[in-house]
Amino acid sequence: MRGHEMVDWIADYWERVESLDVLSSDAPGAGLERLPETPPAKGEGDGAWDSIFEDLGRVSEPGLTHWQHPSFFGYFPCNASGPAVLGELLSAGRGIQGMLWQTSPIATELETRMLDWMRIALGLPERFASIGNGGGVIQGTASEATLVALLAARQRARAAGTADEKMVVYTSDQAHSSVIKAAMIAGVAQGTEDRTRVRLVATNARLELDMGALAEAMQRDVEAGLVPTFVSLTAGTTSTGAFDSIAAACDACAALEGHVPWVHVDGAWGGVAAICEEHRGWLDGIERADSVCVNPHKWLLTNFDCDLFCVADRAALVEAMSITPEYLRNAASDAGAVIAYRDWQVPLGRRFRALKLWFVLRHYGVEGLSACIREHCAWAAWLEERVLADDRFELGAKRSLSLVCLRLKAGEAATKRLMERVNATGQAFLTHTVVPTTAADGSTEARYVIRVAIGSTSTRLSHVEALWALLESHADAAGSGAMSGECDPGGVGSPS
């Protein structure tokens, strides 16, 4: 009975979320003040649920930033949908721990099939298929995928006779911080500022990894007796959605003498757009990469967490991660007849994540998911046109898929004030980034830019139109120096 009530509560929340302020107004510690300092000594049993449901509103809701709000344009989206949530509920209800094939064969085999389905849907080459030496696995996040890819790269380099202290990691200065973090966890980097073992390579004017700079950095390290071990590329950077060239990076790696570094492609956000054939340009060269990941939980209507990680050669990954105590031994695994996904990730235990992906694919199909991506990109193009037509605004970077970076020509302070004013209305939520820009004299300056990431499940063109109306209505006041506290949150109507 309470389960039915909770499902109804979620459905009601989705119905009313648009009427709520997108961003929580909680001050630090406000949530703690709404919670008792000590646990209940005696449980109330079923009788507690009336107050629990009441506290979902009183205690929980004021502290929520509503990621499923149709006017959530901050960060990148974190999609959810009815089929995905039902899959998550069923996974929890069944309570499967899918660490081994034996612990629930279908948990492993459904995951294998879903990765193969998605490989086909995204246009990835057969070298990532499970029937050969490659295959895929569902990780929690792209950060985890980067870590296990680096561990596999380290294993392959060790097998080739490379000492750990000689290994070097390369990525762009626009790449996600998870690359540095992975290097720290793997023991390659000594800390966040270790640039002797992690090279943050310069980007070009489009904020893509500069391949000439990458080739030079690797060659210098080879001449110094170091070993280029891991190159992490990005298909859609967090700041501006830039795409690194896989083919050019693989060319640079192949030109090296000696050990060839592992090439990993982080397509957490932008990579999923390959479900649309017209957005597969970034795949050029992917058949030469060693691993790739994409996040359906960002932009394919599948709730968090769900990262698809594919490798061309599973051997190095399994060798880096596998340990088999006697209590985990079983005939099927010992015979090599099945996949043991526990050896493809850091933790031993794993949830039945494939269920929600199966439900989403069954419900929407490739065509439905493609249509969603296309709509969001079209709405971003609409917003881009409005920015270019208003002489108060300019683009902070070239539009990438459904990500629009914009700023006020009045400068950094004005752009920051504009974002603060819009967020203070509660009617939309935006985030920012800082973009390096080369001036006419060759100098480099950092520009404050507002990011508009369109991609929430419930977003419609009307919400993008309402956002533009907000930006327009606050642009003059922000440009003149009015502070965010002076804005009237009621000055612009709620998005319809």
C-alpha positions in Angstrom: 0.0 0.0 0.0 2.7 2.5 0.9 4.5 1.5 -2.3 1.5 2.6 -4.3 1.4 5.8 -2.3 5.0 6.5 -3.0 4.6 6.0 -6.8 1.6 8.3 -6.7 3.7 10.9 -4.8 6.4 10.7 -7.5 3.8 11.2 -10.2 2.3 14.1 -8.4 5.8 15.6 -7.9 6.4 15.4 -11.6 3.1 17.1 -12.3 3.8 20.1 -9.9 7.6 20.4 -10.2 7.3 23.2 -12.8 5.5 25.4 -10.2 8.4 25.2 -7.8 11.5 27.4 -7.7 14.3 25.5 -9.6 17.0 26.3 -7.1 16.8 25.6 -3.4 16.9 28.7 -1.2 18.3 26.8 1.8 21.2 28.5 3.6 24.0 26.2 4.8 22.8 24.1 7.7 19.1 24.7 7.1 18.4 21.1 6.4 20.2 20.0 9.5 18.0 22.3 11.6 14.9 20.6 10.3 16.3 17.2 11.3 16.6 15.8 14.9 20.1 15.5 16.2 19.5 11.9 17.6 18.0 8.8 15.9 14.6 7.4 17.1 15.1 4.9 19.9 12.0 3.0 19.0 10.6 2.7 15.5 6.9 3.5 14.8 6.5 0.8 12.2 3.9 1.4 9.6 2.5 4.2 11.6 5.6 6.3 10.9 4.8 6.6 7.2 2.2 9.3 7.6 4.8 11.6 9.1 7.5 10.4 6.7 5.3 11.5 3.8 4.6 14.8 5.5 8.4 15.3 6.0 9.0 14.8 2.3 7.5 18.2 2.0 8.5 19.9 5.3 12.1 18.5 5.6 13.2 17.4 2.2 11.6 19.7 -0.4 13.1 23.1 0.7 16.6 21.6 0.3 16.1 20.3 -3.3 17.4 21.8 -6.5 14.9 20.4 -8.9 16.9 18.7 -11.6 13.7 17.4 -13.3 12.3 21.0 -13.6 11.7 21.9 -17.2 13.7 25.2 -16.7 16.7 23.4 -15.3 19.5 24.6 -17.7 22.5 24.3 -15.4 25.4 21.8 -15.6 24.4 19.1 -17.9 21.0 17.4 -17.6 20.4 14.4 -15.4 17.5 12.8 -17.2 14.8 10.7 -15.7 11.7 9.1 -17.2 8.9 6.9 -16.2 10.3 3.7 -17.8 13.7 4.3 -16.2 12.3 5.0 -12.7 10.1 1.8 -13.0 13.3 -0.1 -13.9 15.1 1.3 -10.9 12.2 0.4 -8.7 12.1 -3.2 -9.9 15.9 -3.5 -9.5 15.5 -2.4 -5.8 12.5 -4.6 -5.3 14.2 -7.7 -6.6 17.3 -6.9 -4.6 19.8 -8.5 -6.9 23.5 -8.3 -6.3 24.9 -9.0 -9.7 28.6 -9.4 -8.9 28.9 -12.7 -10.7 27.0 -14.5 -13.5 26.1 -17.2 -11.0 24.5 -14.7 -8.6 21.8 -14.0 -11.2 22.6 -15.0 -14.8 20.2 -12.6 -16.4 21.7 -9.6 -14.6 24.9 -10.3 -16.5 23.5 -11.3 -19.8 20.9 -8.5 -20.0 23.7 -6.0 -19.4 25.8 -7.6 -22.1 22.9 -7.4 -24.5 22.1 -3.8 -23.6 25.7 -2.7 -24.2 25.6 -4.5 -27.6 22.3 -2.8 -28.4 23.7 0.6 -27.5 26.8 0.0 -29.5 24.7 -0.6 -32.6 22.4 2.4 -31.7 25.4 4.7 -31.4 27.2 3.5 -34.4 30.3 2.2 -32.5 32.5 -0.2 -34.4 32.4 -4.0 -33.9 35.7 -4.0 -32.0 33.6 -2.9 -29.0 31.2 -5.8 -29.3 30.9 -8.5 -26.7 31.3 -11.4 -29.1 35.0 -10.6 -29.7 37.8 -9.5 -27.5 36.0 -6.3 -26.5 32.7 -5.6 -24.8 30.9 -3.2 -22.6 29.9 -2.7 -19.0 27.7 -0.3 -17.1 29.7 1.9 -14.7 28.2 4.3 -12.3 29.7 7.5 -13.9 32.2 8.6 -16.6 34.6 9.3 -13.8 34.6 5.6 -12.9 35.1 4.8 -16.6 38.1 7.1 -16.8 39.6 5.4 -13.7 39.2 1.8 -14.9 40.5 2.8 -18.4 43.6 4.3 -16.8 44.1 1.1 -14.7 43.8 -1.0 -17.8 46.3 1.3 -19.6 48.7 1.0 -16.6 48.4 -2.8 -16.7 49.2 -2.9 -20.4 52.2 -0.6 -19.9 53.4 -2.8 -17.1 53.1 -5.9 -19.2 55.3 -4.1 -21.8 58.0 -3.5 -19.1 57.2 0.1 -18.2 58.0 1.1 -14.7 55.2 3.0 -12.9 57.3 6.0 -12.3 57.8 6.4 -16.0 54.2 6.6 -17.0 52.6 9.9 -18.2 48.9 10.8 -18.8 47.8 13.4 -21.3 44.5 15.3 -21.7 43.4 18.8 -22.7 43.3 21.8 -20.4 39.5 21.7 -21.0 39.0 18.1 -19.9 37.0 17.0 -16.9 38.8 17.0 -13.6 38.1 13.3 -13.3 41.2 12.6 -15.4 43.5 14.1 -12.8 41.6 12.4 -10.0 41.9 9.1 -11.7 45.7 9.6 -12.1 45.9 10.4 -8.4 43.9 7.3 -7.4 45.9 5.1 -9.7 49.2 6.4 -8.2 50.3 8.0 -11.4 50.0 11.5 -10.1 51.2 12.7 -6.7 48.5 15.4 -6.4 46.2 17.8 -8.2 49.1 20.0 -9.3 51.4 17.2 -10.5 52.2 18.2 -14.1 55.2 15.9 -14.4 52.9 12.9 -14.7 49.7 14.5 -16.0 50.1 16.8 -18.9 47.2 19.3 -19.5 47.8 20.0 -23.1 46.8 23.3 -24.7 43.7 23.7 -26.8 43.1 25.5 -30.1 40.8 28.4 -30.8 37.8 26.1 -30.8 38.9 24.8 -27.3 39.7 21.3 -28.8 42.8 19.5 -27.8 45.7 20.9 -29.9 47.1 17.9 -31.7 50.4 19.5 -32.5 50.9 20.3 -28.9 49.9 16.8 -27.9 52.4 15.3 -30.3 55.2 17.6 -29.1 54.5 16.9 -25.4 54.6 13.1 -26.0 57.8 13.3 -28.1 59.5 15.4 -25.4 58.6 12.9 -22.8 59.9 10.0 -24.9 63.2 11.8 -25.4 63.3 12.3 -21.6 63.0 8.6 -21.0 59.3 8.8 -19.9 56.5 6.6 -21.4 53.3 8.1 -22.8 50.7 5.7 -21.3 47.2 7.2 -21.4 45.5 9.8 -23.6 42.1 10.9 -22.6 40.0 12.7 -25.2 36.7 14.4 -24.7 33.6 14.3 -26.9 31.8 17.3 -25.6 33.7 19.2 -22.9 31.9 20.3 -19.8 32.6 24.0 -20.3 31.7 24.5 -24.0 31.0 21.1 -25.5 34.2 21.0 -27.6 35.0 17.7 -29.4 38.6 16.5 -29.6 39.7 14.8 -32.8 40.1 11.0 -32.2 41.7 10.3 -35.5 44.3 13.0 -35.1 45.1 11.9 -31.6 45.5 8.3 -32.7 47.8 9.4 -35.5 50.0 11.3 -32.9 50.1 8.2 -30.7 50.9 5.8 -33.6 53.9 8.1 -34.6 55.7 7.5 -31.3 58.5 5.0 -31.1 58.0 2.3 -28.5 54.9 1.9 -26.4 51.7 3.2 -27.9 49.5 4.9 -25.3 45.9 3.8 -24.5 43.4 6.2 -26.0 40.2 6.7 -24.0 37.3 8.8 -25.3 35.0 10.5 -22.6 31.7 11.1 -24.4 29.7 11.4 -21.2 27.4 14.1 -22.5 28.1 14.7 -26.2 28.8 11.1 -27.1 25.1 10.1 -26.7 24.2 12.4 -29.5 25.7 9.7 -31.8 22.3 8.0 -31.6 21.4 10.5 -34.3 23.3 9.7 -37.5 23.8 13.4 -38.3 25.7 13.8 -35.0 28.3 11.0 -35.6 31.1 13.2 -36.9 33.0 12.9 -33.7 33.3 9.1 -34.2 35.9 9.5 -36.9 38.8 7.4 -35.7 36.9 5.7 -32.9 37.8 2.3 -34.4 41.4 3.0 -33.3 40.5 4.0 -29.7 40.9 1.6 -26.9 37.9 2.6 -24.9 34.9 4.9 -24.9 32.1 5.9 -22.5 28.8 7.7 -22.8 26.2 8.5 -20.2 22.5 7.7 -20.9 21.8 9.3 -17.5 22.8 12.7 -18.9 20.8 12.8 -22.2 19.0 9.5 -23.0 16.1 9.6 -20.5 17.7 7.1 -18.2 18.0 8.1 -14.6 21.3 8.3 -12.7 23.5 6.3 -12.5 24.2 4.7 -15.9 27.5 5.1 -17.8 28.2 2.8 -20.7 31.9 1.9 -20.9 33.2 -0.1 -23.9 36.7 -1.5 -24.4 38.3 -3.0 -27.5 40.4 -5.5 -25.6 39.0 -6.6 -22.3 42.1 -8.6 -21.3 44.0 -5.6 -20.0 41.0 -4.4 -18.0 40.3 -7.8 -16.4 44.0 -8.3 -15.6 44.1 -4.9 -13.9 40.9 -5.5 -11.8 40.6 -9.2 -11.2 41.1 -11.0 -7.9 39.3 -14.3 -7.2 39.2 -15.5 -3.6 37.9 -19.0 -3.1 34.5 -17.9 -2.0 33.8 -16.4 -5.4 34.9 -19.3 -7.5 32.3 -21.2 -9.6 32.4 -23.5 -12.5 31.0 -21.2 -15.1 33.5 -18.4 -14.3 36.5 -20.8 -14.0 35.7 -22.2 -17.4 35.7 -18.7 -18.9 32.2 -19.3 -20.2 30.7 -16.2 -18.8 31.5 -12.6 -18.1 32.2 -11.6 -14.4 31.5 -7.9 -14.4 33.0 -7.6 -10.9 36.3 -7.7 -12.8 35.4 -4.7 -14.9 34.9 -2.2 -12.1 36.3 -1.1 -8.8 33.7 -2.4 -6.4 32.8 -6.0 -6.0 29.0 -5.5 -5.7 26.8 -4.2 -8.4 23.2 -3.2 -8.9 21.0 -4.5 -11.7 21.3 -1.2 -13.7 20.6 -2.9 -17.0 16.9 -3.1 -16.2 16.2 0.6 -16.5 18.1 0.9 -19.8 16.2 -2.1 -21.1 12.9 -0.4 -20.1 13.9 2.9 -21.7 14.9 1.2 -25.0 11.8 -0.9 -25.1 9.6 2.1 -24.4 11.1 4.8 -26.6 13.2 2.9 -29.1 16.1 4.4 -31.0 13.8 6.6 -32.9 12.2 8.1 -29.8 15.5 8.8 -28.2 16.9 10.3 -31.4 13.8 12.6 -31.6 14.5 13.9 -28.1 18.1 14.8 -29.0 17.1 16.5 -32.2 14.4 18.6 -30.4 16.9 19.8 -27.8 19.4 20.7 -30.5 16.8 22.6 -32.5 15.7 24.6 -29.4 19.4 25.5 -28.7 19.7 26.7 -32.3 16.6 28.9 -31.7 18.3 30.4 -28.6 21.5 30.9 -30.5 19.7 32.9 -33.2 18.2 35.2 -30.5 21.6 35.8 -28.9 23.1 36.7 -32.3 20.3 39.0 -33.1 20.5 41.0 -29.8 23.3 43.6 -29.8 23.6 43.3 -26.0 24.7 39.7 -26.2 27.3 37.5 -27.8 28.2 33.9 -27.9 30.9 32.8 -25.5 31.8 29.8 -27.6 30.4 28.1 -30.7 27.1 26.3 -30.0 27.7 22.6 -29.4 24.6 20.4 -29.9 22.1 21.6 -27.2 24.7 23.7 -25.2 24.7 27.5 -25.8 27.3 29.6 -24.1 26.4 33.3 -24.0 27.6 36.5 -22.4 26.8 40.2 -22.2 29.1 42.4 -24.3 29.2 44.7 -21.2 31.7 42.3 -19.7 32.4 39.8 -17.0 30.8 41.5 -14.1 27.7 42.3 -16.0 27.4 38.7 -17.3 27.8 37.4 -13.7 25.1 39.8 -12.5 22.8 38.6 -15.3 23.1 35.0 -14.3 22.6 35.8 -10.6 19.5 37.8 -11.4 17.9 35.1 -13.5 18.7 32.4 -10.9 17.2 34.6 -8.1 13.8 34.6 -9.8 13.5 30.9 -9.1 12.1 30.5 -12.6 15.2 29.0 -14.2 18.6 27.8 -13.2 21.9 28.5 -15.1 25.5 27.8 -14.4 28.7 29.4 -15.7 32.2 28.7 -16.9 35.3 30.6 -17.6 36.5 30.4 -21.2 40.1 31.3 -22.3 39.9 33.7 -25.3 42.8 35.0 -27.5 42.7 38.7 -28.1 43.8 40.5 -31.3 47.2 41.2 -29.8 47.8 37.5 -29.1 47.2 37.7 -25.3 44.9 35.4 -23.5 42.1 36.4 -21.2 39.5 34.4 -19.3 35.9 35.3 -20.0 33.0 34.6 -17.7 30.3 32.8 -19.8 26.8 31.6 -19.0 26.0 28.0 -20.0 22.5 27.1 -21.1 22.4 23.3 -21.3 19.0 22.2 -22.8 18.2 18.6 -22.1 15.7 18.0 -19.2 13.1 15.4 -20.0 10.2 17.7 -19.4 11.6 20.8 -21.2 9.7 22.2 -24.1 10.4 25.1 -26.5 8.1 27.3 -24.4 10.6 26.9 -21.5 13.5 28.0 -23.7 11.4 30.9 -24.9 10.7 31.9 -21.3 14.4 31.7 -20.4 15.2 34.0 -23.2 12.5 36.4 -22.0 14.2 36.4 -18.6 17.6 37.0 -20.0 16.3 39.9 -22.1 14.4 41.5 -19.3 17.3 41.5 -16.9 20.1 42.3 -19.4 19.9 46.1 -19.2 19.9 46.2 -15.4 22.8 43.7 -15.2 24.8 45.7 -17.7 24.2 48.9 -15.8 25.6 47.4 -12.6 22.5 46.7 -10.6 23.1 43.9 -8.1 21.2 40.6 -8.0 19.5 41.6 -4.7 17.8 44.5 -6.5 15.9 42.3 -8.9 12.2 41.6 -8.6 11.6 37.9 -8.8 8.0 38.6 -9.7 8.9 40.8 -12.6 8.7 38.1 -15.2 5.9 35.6 -15.5 6.5 31.9 -14.8 7.3 29.7 -17.8 4.3 28.2 -19.4 
